[in-house]
Amino acid sequence: FPGLAAIAMVEASVEEAGAVTTSRRFYLSSAKLTPERLAEAVRGHWAIENSLHWVLDVVFREDQSRLRKGHGAHNMAIVRHFALNAVRLAKGKHSIKTTRKLAGWD
């Protein structure tokens, strides 16, 4: 791995319904990071994952898309992002998941 400056492991434990699940995630970095800066970077990565990618998959079922040829996948990604931003800007009491049901996407 040319340019590799750091290898890190983050261990996370989640307690749910009385059961504890532990997972380990490994990260490679081209930057030399202090443990504090690494923790910030990991939290930042998962913040994006949870606030954007997870929503795109749950609401728009992006991972199930079968667009593979030409510019279809890229074009639909733009449309999904546009739609997500429009829903987030709406002045209503509905959640994004509720909006999906109201739109008849389920």
Stockholm file with secondary structure:
# STOCKHOLM 1.0

chainA/1-106         FPGLAAIAMVEASVEEAGAVTTSRRFYLSSAKLTPERLAEAVRGHWAIENSLHWVLDVVFREDQSRLRKGHGAHNMAIVRHFALNAVRLAKGKHSIKTTRKLAGWD
#=GR chainA/1-106 SS CTTCCEEEEEEEEEEETTEEEEEEEEEEESSCCCHHHHHHHHHHHHHHIIIIIHHHHHHHCGGGCCCCSTTHHHHHHHHHHHHHHHHHHSCSSCCHHHHHHHTTCC
#=GC SS_cons         CTTCCEEEEEEEEEEETTEEEEEEEEEEESSCCCHHHHHHHHHHHHHHIIIIIHHHHHHHCGGGCCCCSTTHHHHHHHHHHHHHHHHHHSCSSCCHHHHHHHTTCC
//
